[in-house]
Amino acid sequence: MNLKKCCLTLIIVILFSITLQAEYRESYTELFFGRQPSSRAESMGRSYVCIDGDLDAYFYNPAGLCNIENFDFKFTTSSPFYINNKARYYQIGLAYNWKNSYVIGFNINHFNIGESYHLTNEMGETIKKYTPYLINYTLTIATNLSEQLNIGINTTYFIENYSDDPHSAIFFDAG
């Protein structure tokens, strides 16, 4: 085992250990209105489990990206969203195996509510028009520490806009 690789990975894990979550999939449940970020998982009635080497592993277990060979790309979309016919969901992701040492992945999830809303003043004049949406950008780095141990770390930038004042957050997790 490469000592330099192990030390670097250990330092990264220690730096981000304050914000680690035990059950990653629960953090998104309400943010995407109870849907799975993976269209594949949603179409299987949410009975999906993480497949090692699949690009959807960033959501369920970031360490699962370790077994991606070379380059992987994915684009999925789903619509309508139950009773909201105007809602749209998009996911785009890519991962690259860098020198068979690390896998670096990047995913974008975008959920657009579809309905536009108008803020008006007391005279009924439109001040601002907006469409609620949720977006997250996730950067994943995964590596094999040994033959039996993989580790992956996600850094996610999340933006929600339910009103005229968008909010954002950055969070980390590992698996």
C-alpha positions in Angstrom: 0.0 0.0 0.0 1.3 3.4 -0.9 2.1 5.3 2.3 1.8 8.7 0.7 -1.6 7.9 -0.7 -2.8 6.6 2.7 -1.5 9.7 4.6 -3.2 12.1 2.1 -6.5 10.3 2.3 -6.3 10.2 6.1 -5.7 13.9 6.3 -8.7 14.6 4.0 -10.9 12.4 6.2 -9.8 14.1 9.4 -10.3 17.6 7.9 -13.9 16.8 6.9 -14.8 14.5 9.8 -16.8 17.2 11.7 -19.6 17.2 9.1 -19.8 13.5 8.3 -23.3 12.0 8.1 -24.1 8.4 8.9 -27.0 8.1 6.5 -26.4 10.2 3.4 -29.5 9.5 1.5 -31.8 10.9 4.2 -30.2 14.4 3.8 -31.8 14.8 0.4 -35.2 13.2 1.0 -37.1 16.4 1.7 -35.0 18.6 -0.5 -36.2 16.7 -3.6 -39.8 16.4 -2.3 -39.4 12.7 -1.3 -37.9 11.6 -4.7 -34.6 9.9 -5.2 -32.0 12.0 -7.1 -31.4 9.0 -9.4 -34.1 8.5 -12.1 -33.2 4.9 -12.1 -33.9 4.5 -8.4 -37.2 6.4 -8.7 -38.3 4.3 -11.6 -37.7 1.1 -9.6 -40.0 2.2 -6.9 -37.2 3.5 -4.6 -36.0 -0.1 -4.1 -32.6 0.7 -5.6 -29.3 -0.1 -3.9 -25.9 1.3 -4.8 -24.0 -0.6 -7.5 -20.3 -0.5 -7.1 -18.8 1.4 -10.0 -22.0 3.2 -10.9 -22.1 7.0 -11.2 -25.2 7.1 -8.9 -23.0 5.9 -6.1 -22.1 9.5 -5.2 -25.6 9.8 -3.6 -25.8 6.5 -1.8 -22.1 5.7 -1.0 -19.4 8.0 -2.4 -16.8 5.2 -2.0 -18.7 3.2 -4.7 -17.1 5.5 -7.4 -13.7 3.8 -6.8 -14.4 1.0 -9.3 -15.3 3.3 -12.3 -12.9 2.4 -15.1 -11.6 5.2 -17.3 -14.5 7.7 -17.9 -18.3 7.6 -17.1 -21.0 10.0 -18.1 -24.7 10.1 -17.3 -27.6 12.3 -18.1 -31.1 11.6 -16.8 -34.3 13.5 -16.7 -37.8 12.9 -15.4 -41.1 14.6 -15.7 -43.8 15.2 -14.8 -43.5 15.3 -11.0 -46.6 13.4 -9.8 -49.4 16.0 -10.0 -47.2 18.9 -11.1 -47.0 18.6 -14.9 -44.7 21.5 -15.3 -41.9 20.3 -12.9 -38.7 19.1 -14.4 -35.8 17.1 -12.9 -32.3 16.8 -14.5 -29.2 15.0 -13.4 -25.9 15.2 -15.2 -22.7 13.5 -14.0 -19.3 12.5 -15.0 -16.4 10.6 -13.4 -12.8 10.0 -14.4 -10.4 7.5 -13.0 -7.2 9.4 -12.6 -4.1 7.1 -13.1 -5.9 4.2 -11.4 -5.3 6.0 -8.1 -8.3 8.3 -7.5 -11.7 8.7 -9.1 -13.0 12.2 -9.4 -16.7 12.7 -10.1 -18.9 15.7 -10.6 -22.7 15.7 -10.5 -25.4 18.3 -11.0 -29.0 17.8 -9.8 -31.5 20.4 -10.9 -35.2 20.3 -9.9 -37.4 23.0 -11.3 -40.8 23.4 -9.8 -42.2 24.7 -13.1 -44.6 27.2 -11.9 -43.7 30.9 -12.0 -44.7 33.2 -9.3 -45.1 37.0 -9.2 -44.4 39.3 -6.3 -46.6 42.3 -6.4 -46.9 45.5 -4.6 -50.1 46.8 -2.9 -51.2 48.2 -6.3 -51.1 44.7 -7.9 -48.1 45.6 -10.1 -45.5 42.9 -10.6 -42.3 43.7 -8.8 -40.4 40.4 -9.5 -41.1 37.1 -11.2 -39.4 33.9 -10.1 -39.5 30.1 -10.5 -38.7 28.0 -7.5 -35.9 25.5 -8.0 -33.3 23.4 -6.2 -29.8 22.8 -7.5 -26.8 21.0 -6.1 -23.3 20.6 -7.4 -21.4 17.6 -5.9 -17.7 17.0 -6.3 -16.7 13.5 -5.3 -13.2 12.0 -4.7 -12.9 8.3 -4.1 -9.9 5.9 -3.7 -9.1 2.4 -2.7 -7.2 2.3 0.6 -6.7 -1.4 0.3 -8.3 -4.3 -1.5 -11.1 -4.5 1.0 -11.5 -0.8 1.9 -12.7 2.1 -0.3 -13.3 5.7 0.8 -15.1 8.5 -0.9 -15.7 12.1 0.1 -18.4 14.4 -1.3 -18.4 18.2 -1.2 -21.8 19.6 -2.1 -22.9 23.1 -2.9 -26.6 23.4 -2.6 -28.9 26.2 -3.7 -32.6 26.4 -2.9 -34.9 29.1 -4.2 -38.5 28.8 -2.9 -39.1 32.5 -2.8 -37.4 35.6 -4.2 -34.5 35.1 -1.8 -32.3 32.1 -2.7 -30.3 30.3 0.0 -27.2 28.2 -0.3 -25.1 25.9 1.8 -21.9 23.8 1.5 -21.7 20.4 3.1 -19.4 17.4 3.2 -19.9 13.7 3.7 -17.9 10.5 3.4 -18.7 6.9 2.7 
